[in-house]
Amino acid sequence: MLELKHLKKYYRVGDSTTKALDDVSISFREKEFVAILGPSGSGKTTMLNVIGGLDRYDTGDMIINGKSTKNFKDTDWDATGITPLALSFRTTTSLDTSGSSQMSNSA
């Protein structure tokens, strides 16, 4: 149903380039429940944004139901059946040593 093949995504600001996705390949089966875990800055949100059509990948390919998305236009995403994409962000509360509560977003 959904396959990512060697996806790469870079963000460029001035002379600086940041790799957000570096050769990501993964397949998802129909009706499969998946949890995407990793440390902050590891590319989780970028990958979800690419899958949901909110952001474009630089190289590689994403295949949805056997169809490449390399040349998709904005209007092509409506026919994928992937939208609306539900993203779940978990918010956790932790206590620091002073006893005050801290909120952290671990997406």
C-alpha positions as a Markdown table, in Angstrom:
| # | Residue | x | y | z |
|---|---|---|---|---|
| 1 | Met | 0.0 | 0.0 | 0.0 |
| 2 | Leu | 2.7 | 2.5 | 1.0 |
| 3 | Glu | 6.4 | 2.2 | 0.3 |
| 4 | Leu | 9.2 | 4.6 | 0.9 |
| 5 | Lys | 12.3 | 3.9 | -1.2 |
| 6 | His | 15.6 | 5.6 | -0.5 |
| 7 | Leu | 13.9 | 8.9 | 0.5 |
| 8 | Lys | 16.2 | 11.9 | 1.2 |
| 9 | Lys | 15.0 | 15.3 | 2.4 |
| 10 | Tyr | 17.3 | 18.2 | 3.1 |
| 11 | Tyr | 16.6 | 21.6 | 4.5 |
| 12 | Arg | 18.9 | 24.4 | 3.3 |
| 13 | Val | 19.3 | 27.8 | 5.0 |
| 14 | Gly | 22.0 | 30.0 | 3.5 |
| 15 | Asp | 25.2 | 27.9 | 3.2 |
| 16 | Ser | 24.0 | 25.3 | 5.8 |
| 17 | Thr | 22.3 | 22.0 | 4.8 |
| 18 | Thr | 20.6 | 19.7 | 7.3 |
| 19 | Lys | 19.7 | 16.1 | 6.5 |
| 20 | Ala | 16.2 | 15.4 | 7.7 |
| 21 | Leu | 15.7 | 12.1 | 6.0 |
| 22 | Asp | 18.8 | 10.1 | 4.9 |
| 23 | Asp | 18.1 | 7.1 | 2.6 |
| 24 | Val | 14.9 | 6.0 | 4.4 |
| 25 | Ser | 13.3 | 2.8 | 3.0 |
| 26 | Ile | 10.2 | 1.2 | 4.6 |
| 27 | Ser | 7.0 | -0.5 | 3.6 |
| 28 | Phe | 3.6 | -0.3 | 5.3 |
| 29 | Arg | 0.9 | -2.9 | 4.8 |
| 30 | Glu | -2.8 | -2.1 | 4.4 |
| 31 | Lys | -4.5 | -1.5 | 7.7 |
| 32 | Glu | -1.2 | -1.8 | 9.6 |
| 33 | Phe | -0.9 | 0.1 | 12.8 |
| 34 | Val | 2.6 | 1.7 | 13.1 |
| 35 | Ala | 4.3 | 3.7 | 15.9 |
| 36 | Ile | 7.2 | 5.8 | 14.8 |
| 37 | Leu | 9.7 | 6.4 | 17.6 |
| 38 | Gly | 13.0 | 8.1 | 17.9 |
| 39 | Pro | 14.9 | 10.9 | 19.5 |
| 40 | Ser | 14.2 | 14.6 | 18.8 |
| 41 | Gly | 15.6 | 15.6 | 15.4 |
| 42 | Ser | 15.7 | 12.1 | 14.0 |
| 43 | Gly | 13.2 | 12.9 | 11.2 |
| 44 | Lys | 9.9 | 11.4 | 12.5 |
| 45 | Thr | 7.8 | 14.5 | 11.8 |
| 46 | Thr | 9.5 | 15.1 | 8.5 |
| 47 | Met | 8.7 | 11.6 | 7.4 |
| 48 | Leu | 5.1 | 11.9 | 8.4 |
| 49 | Asn | 4.8 | 15.3 | 6.6 |
| 50 | Val | 6.2 | 13.7 | 3.4 |
| 51 | Ile | 3.8 | 10.7 | 3.7 |
| 52 | Gly | 0.9 | 13.1 | 4.2 |
| 53 | Gly | 1.8 | 15.2 | 1.2 |
| 54 | Leu | 2.5 | 18.2 | 3.4 |
| 55 | Asp | 6.2 | 18.3 | 2.4 |
| 56 | Arg | 8.1 | 17.1 | -0.6 |
| 57 | Tyr | 11.1 | 14.7 | -0.6 |
| 58 | Asp | 14.3 | 15.6 | -2.5 |
| 59 | Thr | 15.3 | 12.2 | -3.9 |
| 60 | Gly | 14.0 | 8.6 | -3.8 |
| 61 | Asp | 10.4 | 7.6 | -4.3 |
| 62 | Met | 7.2 | 7.1 | -2.4 |
| 63 | Ile | 4.8 | 4.5 | -3.8 |
| 64 | Ile | 1.1 | 4.7 | -2.9 |
| 65 | Asn | -1.0 | 1.7 | -4.1 |
| 66 | Gly | 1.6 | 1.0 | -6.8 |
| 67 | Lys | 1.8 | 4.5 | -8.0 |
| 68 | Ser | 4.9 | 6.7 | -7.8 |
| 69 | Thr | 4.5 | 10.1 | -6.2 |
| 70 | Lys | 7.6 | 11.6 | -7.8 |
| 71 | Asn | 5.7 | 13.8 | -10.2 |
| 72 | Phe | 2.6 | 14.4 | -8.0 |
| 73 | Lys | 0.9 | 17.8 | -8.1 |
| 74 | Asp | -1.0 | 19.1 | -5.1 |
| 75 | Thr | -4.3 | 17.9 | -6.6 |
| 76 | Asp | -3.0 | 14.4 | -7.0 |
| 77 | Trp | -2.8 | 13.9 | -3.3 |
| 78 | Asp | -6.6 | 13.9 | -3.0 |
| 79 | Ala | -6.9 | 10.7 | -5.0 |
| 80 | Thr | -4.3 | 8.7 | -2.9 |
| 81 | Gly | -6.8 | 7.7 | -0.2 |
| 82 | Ile | -4.1 | 8.6 | 2.4 |
| 83 | Thr | -5.7 | 11.9 | 3.3 |
| 84 | Pro | -6.9 | 12.9 | 5.8 |
| 85 | Leu | -3.8 | 11.7 | 7.6 |
| 86 | Ala | -4.2 | 11.6 | 11.4 |
| 87 | Leu | -1.0 | 12.5 | 13.3 |
| 88 | Ser | -0.9 | 11.8 | 17.0 |
| 89 | Phe | 1.5 | 13.8 | 19.1 |
| 90 | Arg | 2.1 | 12.5 | 22.6 |
| 91 | Thr | 2.7 | 15.1 | 25.3 |
| 92 | Thr | 4.4 | 14.0 | 28.5 |
| 93 | Thr | 4.7 | 15.6 | 31.8 |
| 94 | Ser | 7.8 | 15.2 | 34.0 |
| 95 | Leu | 9.0 | 16.6 | 37.3 |
| 96 | Asp | 12.3 | 18.2 | 37.6 |
| 97 | Thr | 14.4 | 18.1 | 40.8 |
| 98 | Ser | 12.8 | 21.3 | 42.1 |
| 99 | Gly | 9.4 | 19.7 | 42.0 |
| 100 | Ser | 8.0 | 22.0 | 39.3 |
| 101 | Ser | 6.1 | 20.4 | 36.4 |
| 102 | Gln | 7.6 | 20.6 | 32.9 |
| 103 | Met | 5.7 | 19.9 | 29.7 |
| 104 | Ser | 7.5 | 18.3 | 26.7 |
| 105 | Asn | 6.2 | 17.5 | 23.3 |
| 106 | Ser | 7.7 | 14.2 | 22.1 |
| 107 | Ala | 6.4 | 13.9 | 18.6 |
